[in-house]
């Protein structure tokens, strides 16, 4: 009888082992599918699969982390933080969980707590080359660029690592102005953007414009650097042989500060050089703005001031409301009011009070292809002047 009991227990143990192995294989398959869906932006579907795994194994670290990042992508920061904390309790060396928790804390307004989480973890991997390299790659996917650079200095990164999935973007921009007197103006640009690393990118562009029987062209370059989770800096310059609408030289510098995760401040200056009767004129503009994010909505106010060639003060204001859904669709609408921008310095309308109502929308068909569409109606001195329509498809590779 004892022998039979032992044989039965062995059968039961073998059955449990086989069943556990089948469940593990099934979970791995579901986990992979969920990961593919998450990378493709299908957050709702990915979340359902992660929850399915967690129902069968509440301590499945990979599923907990995956669902945490789904919650981050959909604005559920508190829920994400709880999942990352559970994962750290189960697997104390899970780099993705620490990065996710820090990001959730940061988005909830606890930047100092987020940095403590990052710093405490990076200290534990400084003597582990493999773990340190993996952790730095995870950090580069967050706004904590300063900490990522620091870890790279301590542990030499893998030369073949891929920090940006699609580092190149090519945009074809086209704009049509329909004036009140049935005159059509056309302009367009070809823009190439290269994300060299998550904290800095380079932009090259060439532009043409056909306005008021004048055909012009120009080219430019821009540099953007994000120092850390708060500060970023941008410089751009455009050059053109034009002596009519386009500035022959345009230089712009701006500073952006995320004073909180949901509040962005912008300070910028712009210097434009125009030629009138072969005499060059430099015009300096200063701009300031603030943008506040609340969930999937944001509101922005921008103010600019500068002097034209006659030392006349030109002021303008812009108010904009925006909405973003699932990182695939975004829309904004706004109103601007001010005196003529320097783009029209040499035109006969430059002293007019200009009021513009505008709407823009963006749709990403996939992570590689997207398109922007905008429509604006412009009034001058209270009367209708023109309608502007622009279209700009983008391909990422």
KALINWO-V57247 format. One record per pair of residues at least 24 apart in sequence whose ideal C-beta (glycine too) atoms are under 10 Angstrom apart, sorted by the first residue. I is the first residue (numbers start at 1). J is the second residue. Records with the same first field share a line. If there is no record, write none. Layout:
# KALINWO-V57247
I: J  J
This chain:
# KALINWO-V57247
20: 57
23: 53  56  57
24: 56  57  60
26: 52  53  56
27: 52  53  54  56  57  60  62  63
28: 53  62
30: 56  63
31: 60  62  63  66
32: 62
34: 62  63  66  67  70
35: 62  66  69
37: 66  70
38: 66  67  69  70  73
39: 165  367
40: 366  367
41: 73  326  327  328  364  366  367
42: 70  326  328
43: 69  70  71  72  73  74  326  327  328
44: 70  74  326
45: 70
46: 70  73
47: 71  73  74  76
50: 83
54: 83  86
58: 86  90
59: 86  87  89  90  91
60: 87  90
61: 86  87  88  89  90  91  94  96  97
62: 87  91  94  96
63: 87
64: 88  90  91  94  97  100
65: 91  94  95  96  97  99  100  101
66: 96  100
68: 96  97  100  101  103  104
69: 96  97  99  100  103  104  141
71: 100  104
72: 100  103  104  107
73: 326  327
74: 295  296  325  326  327
75: 107  293  294  295  296  324
76: 104
77: 103  104  105  106  107  108  109  110  261
78: 104  107  108
79: 104
80: 104  105  107  108
81: 105  107  108  110  113  117
84: 117
85: 117
88: 117  121
92: 121  124
93: 121  124  125  128  131  135
94: 121  138
95: 121  122  124  125  131  132  134  135  136  137  138  139
96: 134  135  138  141
97: 121  138
98: 122  124  125  135  138  139
99: 135  137  138  139  140  141  142  144  147  148
100: 138  141  142
102: 138  139  142  143  144  147  229
103: 141  142  143  144  229  261
105: 261
106: 142  143  144  229  258  260  261
107: 143  260  261  262  293
108: 261  262
109: 260  261  262  263
110: 261
111: 143  144  229  230  258  259  260  261
114: 142  143  144  147  229  261
115: 144  146  147  228  229
117: 144
118: 142  144  146  147  148  150  151  229
119: 144  147  150
121: 147
122: 147  148  150  151  154  155
125: 151  154  155
126: 150  151  154  155
127: 154  155
128: 155
129: 154  155  156  158
130: 155  158
131: 155
132: 156  157
133: 157  158  161
134: 158  161
136: 161  163
137: 161  162  163
139: 163  198
140: 164  197  198  199
141: 198
142: 198  229
143: 198  199  226  228  229  230  232  258  261
144: 228  229
145: 197  198  199  200  225  226  227  228  229  231  232
146: 199  226  227  228  229  230  231
147: 228  229
148: 197  198  199  228
149: 197  199  227  228
152: 197
163: 195  196  197  198  199
164: 194  195  196  197  198  201  396
165: 195  367  368  396
166: 195  367  368  395  396  397
167: 193  194  195  196  197  198  201  396  397
168: 192  193  194  195  395  396  397
169: 193  194  195  201  203  368  370  394  395  396  397
170: 393  394  395  396  397
171: 203  205  370  371  372  392  393  394  395  396
172: 371  391  392  393  394  395
173: 205  207  372  390  391  392  393  394
174: 389  390  391  392  393
175: 209  374  376  388  389  390  391  392
176: 386  387  388  389  390  391
177: 209  210  211  376  378  385  386  387  388  389  390
178: 386  387  388  389
179: 211  212  378  384  385  386  387  388
180: 378  380  383  384  385  386  387
181: 385  386
183: 211  212  213  386
184: 210  211  386
185: 209  210  211  212  214  245  386  388
186: 210  211  215
187: 211  216  245  246  388  390
188: 217  390  391  392
189: 217  218  219  220  392
190: 219
191: 220  222  392  394
193: 222  224  394  396
195: 224  396
196: 223  225
197: 225  226
198: 226
199: 224  225  226  227  228  232
200: 224  225  226  227  232  233
201: 225  226  234
203: 234  236
205: 236  238
206: 238
207: 238  240  246
208: 240  246
209: 240  242  244  245  246  343
211: 244  245  246  343  344  347
212: 244  245  344  346  347  348
213: 244
214: 242  243  244  245  246  346
215: 242  244
216: 240  241  242  243  244  245  246
217: 241  242  246
218: 242  246  247  248  249  250
220: 250  252
222: 252
224: 254  256
226: 256  258
228: 258
229: 258  261
230: 256  257  258  259  260  261  265
231: 255  256  257  258
232: 256  257  258  264  266
234: 266  268
236: 268  270
237: 271
238: 272
239: 273
240: 273
241: 275
242: 274  275  346
243: 274  275  276  277  278  280  346
244: 274  275  276  345  346  347
245: 274  343  344  345  346  347
246: 272  274  343  346
247: 271  272  273  274  275  281  282  283  342  343  345
248: 272  273  274  275  280  281
249: 273  274  275  280  282
250: 274  283  342  343
251: 282  284
252: 285  287
254: 287  289
256: 289  291
257: 290
258: 291  293
259: 290
260: 292  293
261: 293
262: 291  292  293  294  295  298
263: 290  291  292  293  298
264: 289  290  291  292  293  298  300
265: 289  290  291
266: 290  291  300  302
268: 302  304
269: 304  306
270: 304  306  342
271: 306
272: 306  341  342  343  345
273: 342
274: 308  309  342  343  345  346
275: 346
276: 309  345  346
279: 309
281: 308  309  310  342  345  346
282: 309
283: 307  308  309  314  342  345
284: 342
285: 314  316  341  342
287: 316  318
289: 318  320
291: 320  322
293: 322  324
295: 323  324
296: 322  323  324  325  326  327  330
297: 321  322  323  324
298: 322  323  324  330  332
299: 332  334
300: 332  334
301: 334
302: 334  336
303: 338
304: 336  338  341
305: 338
306: 339  341  342
307: 342
308: 339  340  341  342  345  350  351
309: 342  345  346  350
310: 350  351
312: 339  350  351
313: 339
314: 338  339  340  341  342  345  350  351
315: 339
316: 340  341  353  354  356
318: 356  358
320: 358  360
322: 360  362
323: 361
324: 362
326: 364
327: 364  367
328: 362  363  364  365  366  367  370
329: 361  362  363  364  370
330: 360  361  362  363  364  370  372
331: 359  360  361  362  363  373
332: 358  359  360  361  362  374
333: 357  358  359  360  361  375
334: 358  359  360  376
336: 376  378
337: 379
340: 380
349: 380  381  385
351: 381
352: 378  379  380  381  382  383  385
353: 379  380  381  382
354: 378  379  380  381  385
355: 379  380  381  382  385
356: 380  385  386  388
358: 388  390
360: 390
362: 392  394
364: 394  396
365: 393
366: 396
367: 396
368: 394  395  396  397
369: 393  394  395  396  397
370: 394  395  396
